[in-house]
C-alpha cells in the first residue's frame, strides 16, 4: 500500500503541501484544490504550475478529487450544497457532465486513471427509487470513463445519498461497470452510522480501488461524532489495514484529514500523518510476528 494526501487538507498552497508530504515520505498527491480554485475549475495554467511542482519533487498524482454529482438528485428541487465543495462552485445537474469532462481532462494531463465522484446530496432516507436514479445517472459517465480509460471512484459520503459501504456496494453491483468502482472511506461510513470495519468493508471490498483515511469518534456525552487524529478514534483501522493487506490491496491510502483540533490545517494533518504511520508500523509488525510464528 502507498501513502497519498488530499493536498489542500494540509494547505491550499500546493508547493507547501507537497513539501510537508515529502517530510513524511508521502509520494502520492490527490488533487482537489489548487491554490484558490477547485481542480475541475482551475485554468490550464494552474495545472501546468502544479505539474512543475509535482515533477520537481518526484511525486505522482494518485487521483483527481472532483466534485462530480455533488448536486441535487434529478427531479429534486435544489436547496443549495448539503456538504463542503472545497472551493468548487455550486453547480446544478445540467452542469455535471461538463464537470466530468473537465475532470477526465485533468486525469489525462496529470497521468492518473482515477477520478473521484459522488452520488448526489442526501435527500431523506435512501430509497430503492433513489438507488435506481443513481444507477441510471451513471450510464453516460461510465461510457465516458471507458472511452478515456479512467475509473470513476464513487466515494461513500455521509452528506450524499450513498454514505455507507453497504449502500454504495448495492448501487455499484447494479451499475456493473469495471469503470465505476468504489473509493472506500471508513470515516464517512462511521459518520453515517455504519460500523466501517468489518461491516462496511465486507460489503464493499470487491469494488474498492482507492481508500481515504480519516478517523472519528463520539465523545462521552455527545450526540454526534467528531473527527479525530487518525488512530485515536473509534474506527478499527488496525483491523481495516490488516484486511486490506490480506486482500492484496496495493493501491493508495489517501489521508483526508478533516480533523481540525490543532491550530492550523497543517498541524492537524501532521498529527494525522503521524498517527497513520504509527498504525502502518504496528500493522507491519503484526504481520511479521504472524509469519515468524
Backbone bond lengths (Angstrom), bond angles and torsions (degrees), N, CA, C in turn:
res aa  C-N    CA-C-N  psi(-1)  N-CA   C-N-CA  omega(-1)  CA-C   N-CA-C  phi
1 X - - - 1.463 - - 1.527 109.60 -
2 X 1.328 114.79 146.41 1.462 120.90 -175.45 1.524 109.40 -118.55
3 X 1.339 116.52 149.03 1.457 120.93 -177.98 1.524 111.61 -95.94
4 X 1.331 114.13 137.22 1.459 122.10 174.37 1.528 108.01 -137.70
5 X 1.321 115.68 168.75 1.464 122.03 175.78 1.527 108.33 -140.22
6 X 1.329 116.64 139.81 1.463 119.79 166.63 1.523 105.23 -72.93
7 X 1.313 116.71 109.26 1.466 121.98 -160.80 1.519 113.99 -59.98
8 X 1.335 118.72 -37.64 1.463 118.91 -175.85 1.520 112.57 -74.48
9 X 1.346 117.85 -5.83 1.458 119.81 171.08 1.534 110.50 -68.40
10 X 1.340 116.20 -22.46 1.468 121.62 174.99 1.519 109.92 -90.36
11 X 1.335 115.11 -53.12 1.464 120.80 -178.25 1.526 107.75 -165.84
12 X 1.326 116.12 143.79 1.470 118.82 177.22 1.520 111.53 -70.97
13 X 1.344 117.59 -18.50 1.460 121.91 173.67 1.524 107.14 -76.60
14 X 1.326 116.41 105.85 1.463 120.35 -172.79 1.517 112.50 -58.73
15 X 1.314 117.89 -44.14 1.457 120.20 -177.78 1.518 111.88 -58.86
16 X 1.319 116.77 -43.98 1.468 119.70 179.46 1.521 110.86 -66.26
17 X 1.342 116.70 -42.63 1.466 119.86 178.67 1.526 110.79 -58.52
18 X 1.325 116.81 -43.10 1.461 120.50 -179.78 1.522 111.52 -65.42
19 X 1.330 117.10 -35.71 1.463 119.70 177.85 1.528 110.90 -64.12
20 X 1.333 116.77 -40.83 1.466 120.53 177.87 1.527 109.75 -64.00
21 X 1.332 116.62 -44.71 1.460 120.36 178.84 1.521 111.19 -59.25
22 X 1.323 116.58 -39.71 1.464 120.35 -178.94 1.527 111.41 -61.81
23 X 1.331 117.36 -32.39 1.464 120.76 178.39 1.531 111.66 -60.97
24 X 1.338 115.84 -28.27 1.468 121.24 -177.80 1.530 112.36 -102.50
25 X 1.321 116.01 7.68 1.460 119.66 178.61 1.515 113.96 73.45
26 X 1.330 117.25 20.34 1.469 121.19 -179.52 1.523 109.30 -82.68
27 X 1.331 116.38 127.50 1.459 120.76 -175.01 1.527 114.37 -108.13
28 X 1.338 116.98 -9.52 1.462 120.35 -175.85 1.516 112.27 -109.72
29 X 1.325 116.57 133.09 1.457 122.19 177.81 1.524 109.08 -115.24
30 X 1.324 116.19 121.05 1.464 119.97 171.90 1.528 106.16 -96.13
31 X 1.319 116.37 122.03 1.466 121.31 -170.41 1.519 111.57 -98.16
32 X 1.329 115.42 123.10 1.463 122.10 178.19 1.535 110.51 -126.66
33 X 1.320 116.29 -54.39 1.462 121.58 177.55 1.516 108.89 -121.69
34 X 1.338 116.47 129.02 1.461 122.14 175.59 1.519 107.35 -111.76
35 X 1.322 115.73 110.32 1.458 121.37 -176.51 1.541 109.36 55.72
36 X 1.317 119.20 -111.57 1.468 119.86 -174.88 1.521 113.42 -104.53
37 X 1.344 117.94 13.30 1.464 119.50 -175.85 1.525 111.99 -134.71
38 X 1.318 115.78 146.55 1.452 120.97 173.64 1.525 109.55 -68.73
39 X 1.328 116.81 147.57 1.462 122.01 -176.25 1.524 112.69 -54.92
40 X 1.339 117.13 -35.13 1.469 120.48 -177.30 1.524 112.70 -78.28
41 X 1.329 116.72 -12.23 1.464 120.55 -178.74 1.530 112.25 -116.15
42 X 1.311 116.86 -8.62 1.462 120.66 -177.99 1.528 110.63 -68.74
43 X 1.323 118.43 138.62 1.469 120.62 176.69 1.518 110.78 -67.20
44 X 1.306 115.33 162.54 1.468 120.17 -176.67 1.533 111.99 -60.28
45 X 1.344 116.40 -28.66 1.467 118.51 177.93 1.528 110.96 -61.47
46 X 1.322 117.14 -35.69 1.459 120.56 176.18 1.528 110.23 -64.64
47 X 1.326 116.10 -42.97 1.464 119.57 178.62 1.527 110.37 -60.08
48 X 1.337 116.12 -44.74 1.464 120.13 -178.33 1.530 110.92 -63.52
49 X 1.330 115.83 -41.44 1.467 120.56 177.61 1.521 110.23 -63.64
50 X 1.332 116.46 -42.84 1.470 121.07 179.17 1.526 110.89 -62.59
51 X 1.327 116.68 -41.90 1.469 120.98 -179.57 1.527 110.58 -61.03
52 X 1.321 116.96 -40.24 1.461 120.12 178.20 1.530 111.26 -63.97
53 X 1.337 115.97 -41.08 1.469 120.27 179.02 1.532 110.57 -63.09
54 X 1.319 116.55 -43.04 1.467 121.46 179.98 1.533 110.88 -66.35
55 X 1.314 116.16 -47.87 1.467 120.62 -178.07 1.524 111.49 -62.29
56 X 1.325 116.47 -35.91 1.467 120.45 -178.60 1.517 111.66 -64.39
57 X 1.335 116.34 -23.78 1.470 120.84 -178.33 1.525 112.16 -108.65
58 X 1.321 116.75 3.80 1.460 120.37 179.80 1.511 113.51 66.31
59 X 1.334 117.29 30.10 1.459 121.33 -178.38 1.518 110.84 -100.67
60 X 1.339 115.64 158.56 1.455 121.02 -179.21 1.525 109.48 -121.56
61 X 1.323 115.55 161.13 1.461 121.02 179.14 1.526 109.16 -92.11
62 X 1.322 115.28 121.53 1.469 121.17 -178.92 1.514 112.14 -82.25
63 X 1.319 117.20 -22.28 1.458 119.90 179.46 1.516 110.88 173.91
64 X 1.328 114.53 162.60 1.459 122.12 175.80 1.524 107.42 -101.85
65 X 1.335 116.50 115.52 1.466 121.18 -176.46 1.527 109.18 -90.46
66 X 1.314 115.36 77.13 1.469 120.77 -175.47 1.521 111.48 -78.05
67 X 1.357 117.46 164.97 1.463 121.49 175.39 1.533 112.38 -98.08
68 X 1.332 117.65 22.93 1.462 121.63 -174.55 1.523 111.80 -60.12
69 X 1.313 115.57 129.68 1.467 125.54 -177.60 1.528 113.11 66.07
70 X 1.324 117.35 25.28 1.463 120.10 163.42 1.527 105.99 -90.37
71 X 1.309 113.99 74.06 1.460 121.92 -178.61 1.525 107.38 -154.79
72 X 1.329 116.71 176.44 1.457 120.37 -179.87 1.526 110.93 -70.27
73 X 1.319 116.23 149.87 1.463 122.39 174.97 1.523 110.81 -57.87
74 X 1.328 117.47 148.13 1.460 119.44 172.05 1.526 110.56 -54.13
75 X 1.333 115.68 132.58 1.460 119.99 179.41 1.509 114.53 87.25
76 X 1.346 117.35 -4.47 1.460 121.47 179.57 1.526 108.73 -106.35
77 X 1.321 116.28 130.52 1.457 120.36 179.35 1.525 109.32 -67.38
78 X 1.341 118.45 121.78 1.457 119.91 -177.47 1.524 111.75 -65.82
79 X 1.337 115.17 140.42 1.461 121.22 178.98 1.524 111.14 -119.38
80 X 1.308 117.06 16.42 1.457 120.82 -176.58 1.508 110.98 96.69
81 X 1.336 117.39 168.87 1.465 121.22 -177.21 1.520 112.19 -59.69
82 X 1.320 115.76 136.34 1.470 121.18 176.81 1.518 111.28 -98.69
83 X 1.318 116.47 0.66 1.454 122.03 -179.25 1.516 109.55 -158.11
84 X 1.327 118.56 179.32 1.469 122.06 -176.76 1.522 112.37 -70.28
85 X 1.341 115.41 145.54 1.466 121.56 178.85 1.530 112.53 -112.00
86 X 1.333 117.40 -8.03 1.465 121.97 174.84 1.526 112.01 51.95
87 X 1.322 114.15 59.04 1.470 125.03 175.87 1.522 113.95 74.46
88 X 1.324 118.45 -1.85 1.469 119.74 174.80 1.528 109.20 -78.90
89 X 1.322 116.84 150.26 1.454 121.38 176.11 1.518 109.56 -75.13
90 X 1.326 116.63 147.65 1.461 120.36 173.84 1.527 107.41 -70.79
91 X 1.311 116.00 118.33 1.470 120.72 -175.83 1.522 109.58 -124.30
92 X 1.319 116.02 146.76 1.453 121.34 -177.99 1.516 112.98 -84.62
93 X 1.325 114.75 -179.57 1.465 121.01 -177.67 1.522 112.04 -58.31
94 X 1.316 117.08 -38.44 1.461 120.77 -177.02 1.513 114.38 -66.07
95 X 1.336 116.76 -16.56 1.466 120.58 -179.01 1.527 113.04 -96.52
96 X 1.330 117.65 -5.67 1.466 120.09 -168.82 1.524 113.45 -68.02
97 X 1.311 118.39 -38.91 1.471 119.30 -179.96 1.518 110.63 -64.70
98 X 1.330 116.69 -36.44 1.467 119.83 176.60 1.525 110.28 -64.40
99 X 1.347 117.44 -38.35 1.470 121.12 176.43 1.525 109.83 -62.23
100 X 1.325 116.27 -42.85 1.457 119.47 -179.92 1.525 111.03 -66.12
101 X 1.312 117.24 -42.66 1.466 119.93 178.58 1.528 110.54 -57.70
102 X 1.327 115.52 -44.60 1.467 120.41 179.60 1.529 110.77 -64.50
103 X 1.318 117.08 -39.09 1.467 121.55 179.86 1.524 111.23 -67.62
104 X 1.323 117.06 -37.68 1.464 120.76 176.10 1.524 110.64 -66.15
105 X 1.328 116.45 -36.66 1.468 119.82 175.42 1.528 110.08 -62.90
106 X 1.330 115.87 -41.45 1.474 119.78 178.74 1.526 110.76 -63.08
107 X 1.339 116.37 -40.55 1.462 119.91 178.86 1.523 110.84 -60.22
108 X 1.312 116.55 -43.99 1.468 120.06 178.46 1.527 110.52 -64.17
109 X 1.326 116.43 -43.72 1.471 120.32 -177.69 1.526 111.11 -61.93
110 X 1.328 116.87 -42.31 1.463 120.59 -174.89 1.530 113.26 -92.56
111 X 1.327 117.38 0.55 1.456 120.01 174.41 1.510 114.67 72.29
112 X 1.339 117.11 36.95 1.457 120.53 176.45 1.522 109.42 -119.74
113 X 1.314 116.54 156.58 1.469 120.58 -179.83 1.523 111.49 -112.94
114 X 1.345 117.64 20.70 1.464 120.45 -178.99 1.526 110.80 -129.43
115 X 1.329 114.98 129.37 1.467 121.92 172.08 1.521 107.77 -124.38
116 X 1.330 116.30 122.83 1.449 120.84 178.16 1.537 110.53 -76.49
117 X 1.350 115.86 140.18 1.458 121.59 178.80 1.535 109.76 -137.16
118 X 1.347 115.78 176.69 1.461 121.03 -177.10 1.528 111.53 -132.35
119 X 1.344 115.41 -168.16 1.468 120.25 -171.83 1.530 112.21 -134.94
120 X 1.335 116.97 34.05 1.466 124.39 178.42 1.531 111.19 74.16
121 X 1.328 115.29 151.76 1.463 119.91 179.03 1.523 110.66 -61.24
122 X 1.319 114.94 142.23 1.465 120.90 179.44 1.537 109.65 -58.85
123 X 1.343 115.35 136.58 1.470 121.48 179.59 1.524 107.68 -135.87
124 X 1.332 115.82 82.51 1.457 120.00 -176.40 1.517 111.12 73.55
125 X 1.314 115.49 -166.10 1.459 120.75 178.09 1.520 110.34 -69.24
126 X 1.332 115.68 142.71 1.456 120.61 179.63 1.533 109.83 -64.78
127 X 1.329 115.86 130.65 1.462 121.39 -179.28 1.524 109.97 -118.43
128 X 1.344 117.85 161.24 1.466 120.00 175.12 1.530 111.84 -57.67
129 X 1.318 117.79 -34.61 1.466 120.66 178.12 1.520 111.00 -64.37
130 X 1.330 117.04 -42.03 1.460 119.91 176.84 1.522 111.05 -63.13
131 X 1.324 116.67 -41.99 1.459 119.64 178.38 1.525 110.81 -60.07
132 X 1.326 117.21 -42.58 1.469 120.83 177.75 1.521 110.67 -62.37
133 X 1.329 116.52 -38.87 1.460 120.57 179.25 1.524 110.88 -63.09
134 X 1.327 116.35 -42.48 1.466 120.36 179.42 1.532 110.45 -65.31
135 X 1.321 116.41 -43.63 1.467 120.53 177.97 1.528 110.19 -57.37
136 X 1.326 116.81 -48.63 1.469 121.12 179.88 1.524 111.31 -62.11
137 X 1.330 116.33 -38.05 1.464 120.94 -177.32 1.524 112.65 -67.75
138 X 1.336 117.51 -16.78 1.465 120.83 -179.54 1.529 113.04 -96.05
139 X 1.334 118.34 1.97 1.464 119.86 -179.23 1.530 111.09 -63.81
140 X 1.319 116.93 -53.36 1.466 120.12 179.78 1.529 111.81 -67.58
141 X 1.343 120.14 -45.62 1.468 119.56 176.65 1.524 113.58 -57.62
142 X 1.339 118.07 -37.35 1.463 120.37 178.71 1.521 110.56 -62.84
143 X 1.337 116.73 -41.38 1.464 120.41 178.91 1.525 110.62 -66.26
144 X 1.330 116.72 -39.21 1.468 120.68 177.36 1.524 110.90 -63.20
145 X 1.321 116.25 -42.88 1.464 120.50 179.84 1.520 111.06 -63.90
146 X 1.323 116.32 -41.24 1.466 119.87 179.21 1.517 110.76 -61.50
147 X 1.324 117.11 -43.92 1.469 120.35 179.55 1.531 111.24 -63.55
148 X 1.336 116.04 -33.87 1.465 120.38 -178.49 1.527 113.01 -85.56
149 X 1.337 117.46 -11.13 1.450 120.52 -176.13 1.516 112.46 68.58
150 X 1.341 115.80 35.19 1.469 122.58 -176.44 1.524 109.20 -123.69
151 X 1.325 116.72 147.54 1.465 121.37 174.91 1.520 109.30 -97.86
152 X 1.321 116.34 132.04 1.452 122.00 171.33 1.522 107.26 -90.64
153 X 1.314 116.50 121.44 1.461 120.92 179.82 1.515 109.97 -103.50
154 X 1.334 117.26 107.66 1.459 119.85 176.70 1.526 108.26 -74.58
155 X 1.325 115.78 120.22 1.464 120.00 177.20 1.523 109.70 -88.17
156 X 1.322 116.81 127.62 1.464 118.72 171.01 1.525 107.66 -67.48
157 X 1.319 116.75 121.39 1.469 123.04 -172.04 1.519 108.34 -134.22
158 X 1.329 116.40 123.43 1.464 119.61 -173.88 1.522 113.77 -67.16
159 X 1.334 118.47 -16.21 1.464 120.68 174.60 1.520 111.59 -87.01
160 X 1.336 116.55 -5.04 1.462 121.54 -178.63 1.527 110.79 -112.84
161 X 1.314 116.28 173.84 1.467 121.06 -175.48 1.522 112.47 -58.95
162 X 1.338 116.50 -39.63 1.464 120.79 -178.81 1.521 108.76 -101.88
163 X 1.323 116.32 96.82 1.454 120.33 -176.72 1.515 114.19 -101.18
164 X 1.320 117.07 -20.24 1.464 120.55 -174.60 1.526 111.43 -113.92
165 X 1.321 114.74 166.65 1.453 119.40 175.53 1.509 111.90 -64.46
166 X 1.329 117.15 -41.41 1.463 121.12 -178.16 1.521 111.31 -64.47
167 X 1.334 117.25 -43.40 1.466 120.56 179.67 1.529 110.96 -64.05
168 X 1.315 115.75 -45.69 1.463 120.23 -178.14 1.525 111.00 -64.41
169 X 1.323 116.69 -40.04 1.467 120.74 179.89 1.527 111.43 -63.23
170 X 1.332 116.92 -41.08 1.473 119.79 179.27 1.527 111.09 -59.57
171 X 1.318 116.26 -43.70 1.462 120.11 -178.81 1.523 111.10 -70.32
172 X 1.309 117.51 -41.28 1.464 120.34 179.32 1.527 111.07 -63.13
173 X 1.318 117.27 -36.43 1.472 120.25 178.35 1.527 110.19 -63.33
174 X 1.328 116.93 -33.46 1.465 120.22 179.34 1.527 111.87 -79.91
175 X 1.335 117.01 -34.51 1.470 119.47 176.01 1.518 109.88 -64.50
176 X 1.323 115.61 -40.59 1.469 123.07 171.69 1.526 113.12 52.08
177 X 1.332 116.11 48.79 1.464 121.00 176.73 1.519 109.17 -126.48
178 X 1.328 118.24 133.44 1.469 120.03 176.18 1.524 112.00 -68.13
179 X 1.330 116.80 -7.92 1.466 120.77 -179.84 1.524 112.61 -100.10
180 X 1.330 116.20 3.79 1.465 121.33 173.67 1.520 107.16 -129.61
181 X 1.328 116.07 109.24 1.467 121.40 -174.75 1.526 109.50 -127.82
182 X 1.325 116.75 -159.00 1.462 120.74 -174.08 1.513 112.34 -118.87
183 X 1.339 115.32 136.44 1.452 121.50 161.01 1.519 105.36 -98.57
184 X 1.311 116.72 109.95 1.462 122.31 -174.42 1.516 109.19 -85.11
185 X 1.332 115.60 121.63 1.453 121.89 179.62 1.526 109.35 -122.35
186 X 1.338 118.05 95.64 1.465 120.71 -179.65 1.528 112.72 -58.89
187 X 1.340 117.38 -35.13 1.455 120.54 -179.69 1.513 112.28 -63.10
188 X 1.320 116.95 -44.58 1.461 120.46 178.30 1.526 111.10 -65.19
189 X 1.325 116.55 -37.88 1.466 119.93 178.20 1.530 110.12 -62.43
190 X 1.327 116.77 -42.80 1.464 121.43 177.83 1.524 110.22 -59.96
191 X 1.334 117.05 -44.13 1.459 121.43 179.72 1.527 111.76 -62.79
192 X 1.330 116.26 -26.83 1.466 120.15 -179.31 1.526 112.28 -93.04
193 X 1.327 116.82 7.26 1.456 120.62 173.61 1.514 115.96 93.33
194 X 1.331 117.35 6.43 1.455 120.73 178.59 1.525 109.97 -92.61
195 X 1.321 116.66 150.00 1.461 121.65 171.80 1.531 105.93 -83.59
196 X 1.346 118.42 103.55 1.470 120.30 -169.31 1.520 114.80 -58.47
197 X 1.326 115.69 -47.49 1.461 119.08 177.20 1.521 107.82 -130.04
198 X 1.330 116.89 126.37 1.472 125.62 10.84 1.533 115.12 -92.81
199 X 1.334 119.09 -14.32 1.465 121.29 -168.17 1.522 113.74 -57.20
200 X 1.337 116.48 -58.77 1.455 119.88 -176.60 1.513 112.84 -63.79
201 X 1.336 115.23 -43.32 1.464 118.95 -178.42 1.522 112.05 -64.87
202 X 1.313 117.39 -40.79 1.465 120.20 179.81 1.524 110.78 -59.76
203 X 1.340 116.67 -34.33 1.461 120.14 179.80 1.530 112.27 -72.18
204 X 1.336 116.46 -37.12 1.469 120.20 -168.81 1.522 113.51 -104.38
205 X 1.312 118.06 -6.31 1.466 121.90 -167.33 1.528 113.92 -53.47
206 X 1.328 118.33 -38.61 1.473 119.74 -175.64 1.524 113.11 -70.30
207 X 1.346 117.19 -13.55 1.457 120.75 -177.49 1.522 113.34 -104.28
208 X 1.335 118.17 -4.32 1.464 121.68 -169.36 1.525 111.84 -75.95
209 X 1.360 115.47 125.63 1.463 120.89 175.12 1.526 112.26 -120.85
210 X 1.329 116.24 -7.12 1.468 120.70 -175.60 1.517 106.58 -161.46
211 X 1.338 117.26 147.47 1.463 120.74 -176.65 1.523 110.18 -129.94
212 X 1.321 115.81 129.00 1.465 121.63 172.01 1.521 109.38 -96.00
213 X 1.325 115.40 142.65 1.460 121.06 -179.04 1.522 110.14 -118.87
214 X 1.313 116.33 119.28 1.455 123.78 165.63 1.521 106.57 -155.79
215 X 1.335 116.71 156.34 1.459 120.22 -172.30 1.520 109.78 -123.03
216 X 1.335 115.45 157.44 1.462 120.62 -177.49 1.513 110.34 -153.33
217 X 1.324 114.88 164.59 1.458 121.31 178.34 1.521 108.45 -156.75
218 X 1.332 115.22 163.05 1.461 121.08 172.52 1.524 106.46 -106.87
219 X 1.330 118.24 105.76 1.466 120.10 -178.22 1.527 111.32 -63.10
220 X 1.305 115.92 155.24 1.453 120.49 179.44 1.521 111.61 -55.29
221 X 1.308 116.93 128.48 1.457 121.60 179.62 1.513 114.80 83.75
222 X 1.336 117.53 -9.03 1.465 120.65 -179.41 1.517 110.90 -83.03
223 X 1.322 115.66 155.37 1.459 121.34 179.26 1.523 112.26 -97.61
224 X 1.328 116.84 -16.82 1.462 120.55 -176.01 1.524 109.81 -136.98
225 X 1.323 117.00 153.86 1.468 120.66 178.94 1.519 112.04 -72.36
226 X 1.318 115.12 157.27 1.464 121.83 175.24 1.524 108.28 -131.48
227 X 1.319 116.01 157.67 1.463 120.82 177.88 1.513 110.20 -75.24
228 X 1.319 116.12 146.24 1.461 122.16 -178.99 1.524 110.06 -131.92
229 X 1.322 115.35 173.75 1.470 120.75 168.48 1.525 107.88 -61.57
230 X 1.317 116.42 138.58 1.463 120.44 178.82 1.526 109.72 -58.81
231 X 1.329 115.66 128.48 1.450 121.11 -178.92 1.509 113.80 96.29
232 X 1.344 116.51 -8.85 1.466 120.35 -179.26 1.523 111.91 -111.76
233 X 1.325 117.21 5.96 1.446 121.46 -179.88 1.513 111.94 -100.08
234 X 1.328 115.72 -160.77 1.460 121.94 -175.29 1.528 113.58 -99.72
235 X 1.316 117.05 -1.57 1.464 120.09 179.39 1.532 108.77 -78.59
236 X 1.311 116.14 133.15 1.465 120.90 -178.91 1.530 109.31 -79.59
237 X 1.329 115.36 76.33 1.453 118.63 -179.16 1.522 112.33 -72.89
238 X 1.317 118.17 -26.40 1.465 119.34 175.58 1.534 109.10 -61.92
239 X 1.320 116.16 -47.57 1.460 119.91 177.52 1.512 112.41 -65.97
240 X 1.338 116.44 -39.82 1.460 120.40 -179.48 1.523 112.01 -62.93
241 X 1.325 116.17 -45.64 1.464 119.51 -179.87 1.524 111.56 -65.49
242 X 1.318 116.93 -40.58 1.464 120.25 177.24 1.527 110.62 -61.72
243 X 1.334 116.50 -41.08 1.466 120.40 -179.99 1.518 111.20 -65.50
244 X 1.321 117.07 -41.92 1.466 120.27 177.57 1.521 110.60 -60.76
245 X 1.328 115.73 -41.70 1.468 119.34 179.91 1.529 110.79 -66.28
246 X 1.333 116.94 -42.91 1.473 120.38 178.64 1.528 111.44 -62.51
247 X 1.326 115.98 -34.86 1.462 120.49 -179.03 1.521 112.90 -80.65
248 X 1.327 116.64 1.11 1.459 120.30 177.24 1.512 114.57 77.40
249 X 1.331 117.13 22.37 1.458 120.50 179.39 1.528 109.41 -70.04
250 X 1.332 116.15 125.11 1.461 120.70 -179.02 1.525 111.56 -122.42
251 X 1.333 116.32 12.71 1.461 120.83 -177.94 1.520 112.82 -82.76
252 X 1.337 114.53 -158.54 1.450 121.72 -174.76 1.524 112.10 -88.61
253 X 1.324 115.65 142.69 1.452 123.43 162.77 1.522 104.67 -105.73
254 X 1.321 116.23 109.57 1.459 120.79 -171.40 1.527 110.56 -108.78
255 X 1.332 116.47 115.16 1.455 120.95 -179.62 1.523 110.53 -69.61
256 X 1.332 115.57 126.31 1.466 121.96 173.87 1.539 106.41 -124.20
257 X 1.304 116.15 77.96 1.462 124.83 -162.26 1.530 115.05 -42.04
258 X 1.319 117.21 -64.44 1.473 125.35 -176.19 1.531 113.54 62.45
259 X 1.310 118.08 -35.38 1.461 121.66 176.40 1.529 109.50 -59.26
260 X 1.334 116.19 136.76 1.468 119.63 -177.42 1.525 111.81 -133.66
261 X 1.325 116.43 32.44 1.462 120.27 -176.06 1.511 115.24 -78.72
262 X 1.326 118.00 -11.19 1.457 121.63 176.93 1.529 108.83 -98.71
263 X 1.333 117.83 166.28 1.472 120.13 -173.31 1.530 115.42 -61.20
264 X 1.346 117.71 -27.25 1.464 120.89 -178.77 1.526 110.62 -132.74
265 X 1.333 115.80 162.21 1.465 120.28 175.44 1.521 110.21 -59.44
266 X 1.328 115.65 -41.35 1.467 119.02 -179.33 1.526 111.47 -61.43
267 X 1.331 116.62 -46.22 1.459 119.67 -178.83 1.528 111.13 -64.07
268 X 1.329 116.87 -39.21 1.465 120.63 178.27 1.526 110.67 -65.42
269 X 1.330 116.16 -40.65 1.460 119.92 179.66 1.520 111.73 -69.62
270 X 1.330 117.19 -36.75 1.465 120.02 175.81 1.527 110.46 -60.64
271 X 1.325 116.32 -43.46 1.464 119.42 179.32 1.522 110.80 -61.80
272 X 1.330 116.08 -39.26 1.474 119.83 -179.43 1.524 111.57 -72.49
273 X 1.320 117.57 -37.55 1.464 120.10 176.13 1.525 110.69 -62.24
274 X 1.320 115.88 -42.18 1.463 119.47 179.10 1.530 110.44 -66.35
275 X 1.324 116.97 -38.11 1.458 120.33 177.01 1.519 111.82 -64.85
276 X 1.334 116.23 -41.18 1.463 120.10 179.05 1.519 110.70 -65.46
277 X 1.317 116.81 -41.30 1.465 119.10 179.49 1.523 111.41 -65.49
278 X 1.332 117.73 -34.47 1.466 119.85 175.64 1.525 110.58 -64.27
279 X 1.327 116.64 -42.07 1.460 120.64 178.26 1.524 111.38 -61.82
280 X 1.318 116.20 -43.73 1.465 120.12 -179.34 1.523 111.10 -65.67
281 X 1.323 116.61 -39.86 1.475 119.96 178.10 1.518 110.82 -63.57
282 X 1.335 116.48 -42.92 1.463 120.38 179.27 1.516 110.94 -65.43
283 X 1.337 116.40 -37.90 1.463 120.69 179.52 1.521 111.12 -65.28
284 X 1.333 116.26 -41.22 1.468 120.04 179.08 1.525 110.89 -66.69
285 X 1.337 116.45 -38.23 1.464 120.16 177.61 1.524 110.74 -63.83
286 X 1.324 115.41 -38.29 1.471 120.32 179.02 1.525 111.30 -64.27
287 X 1.333 115.26 -43.76 1.466 120.07 178.14 1.520 110.56 -63.06
288 X 1.337 116.30 -44.11 1.461 121.24 -179.78 1.528 110.35 -61.67
289 X 1.326 117.47 -40.77 1.462 121.86 -179.28 1.523 110.63 -64.89
290 X 1.346 115.57 -40.87 1.469 119.59 179.64 1.528 110.73 -63.66
291 X 1.329 116.37 -40.46 1.463 119.88 -179.67 1.520 111.43 -65.27
292 X 1.340 115.68 -39.08 1.461 119.63 -179.30 1.523 111.55 -66.61
293 X 1.333 116.05 -30.79 1.463 119.71 -178.95 1.520 111.96 -88.62
